[in-house]
Amino acid sequence: MNLQSSSDQPVVLGVDNIVADYNGKTAVDGVGFTIHAGEFVTLLGPSGCGKTTTLRCVAGLHRISKGAIHIDGRLVADQRTHVRPEKRGLNMVFQSYALWPHMTVFQNVAYGLRAQRVPKSEIRGRVEEMLDLVGLGGYGPRGVSELSGGQQQRVVLARGLATRPRLLLLDEPLSNLDSELRARMRAEIHSLQRELGLTALYVTHDRTEALALSDRVIVMRAGTIQQEGSPGELYDAPANRFVAEALGPVNVVPAVVISAGATPAARLQLEGAPVVAIASGADDVPAVGTGIEVLIRPESITLASAGESHEARFDVDVAVVEFLGNRTELAGESAGVRVKADLDLRATNLRPGDRTALRLRLDQLLAPLAWQPVTSK
Ligand code: ATP
């Protein structure tokens, strides 16, 4: 993210309440957002939620039936207008955006630069730089058909980045890569974005990519936007359970409000467990007796110290313990409620079948996470 606030920058993309369908079946239903120069914005959501269709509408590959799209202040699409893709000044890195099979890797990456009439002397350097970046240094003379699927995808990425477009559209560009290369490319895209001040609209169903790369994430579901915000805002203050789960693992624990006073703000009886949790700072505490779901991140649960008496302490029957180096993941059950905890202690000596005491980190139960009426999903 640029040091200067992104909202000081000009709007590069304006998507205004667009609707798009396939043969009368709505795929995108009133989606609107803006992207400022230098911003990296991600559409995140499960398969079929309309991410790709939104991107295709921006690219000009799909017509919208309502709303409008502006690029650099110019109307490129509304009910009557449809500016052709090549006239929109964008570049696309689509998973399925084919390379030219009869050309070499070099020619594929150089294609857009030639079209832009970049001097020949500069093209070689720029192409080699991009190929190095995607880990294909020295592959220039090869035919693209000689490459593996993952290598071809990296050529597509290099081709998209080479022209340094005003707005780059990326649709799951890392999906065919193995996990090590994916992590490396993710870091490369991130540093490139900062260096070049790249403005990008990125589509993924991978929350790690969304969290790592984005200035802003837009969570989509069934053709609509559920919430948009910085990765931190969405992670810490999701508007609902869907957004909470889209951003990371979360425990969903049934509870009943047993008091809703001012100090502490409220007490919750977690179902099946003799746990009373206090959630303070919430301004919309439901009435006493209301059944709610408490959303708790696994890292907000910790081991209870021996002999510690704590309101938010509960016993769990351990089912799975996974040591992951920097933390230990525990999964178990507490009186019928499944619980996942990220424990920061390395050696817990816990084994499946053990019974142990955990407790909630009450300071980490953020108000919006704690107050979800049961009907929210
Ligand atoms: P994915 O991650 O699987 O690509 P997505 O979030 O990008 O999913 P879209 O591809 O935009 O979702 O699809 C949105 C809806 O439109 C889905 O219900 C899908 O079945 C439908 N759809 C997508 N492409 C077509 C098509 N060519 N013809 C008919 N329906 C389509």
Residues whose N, C-alpha, C, O or C-beta is under 5 A from the ligand:
A	BS01	ATP	Y22 A27 P46 S47 G48 C49 G50 K51 T52 T53 T54
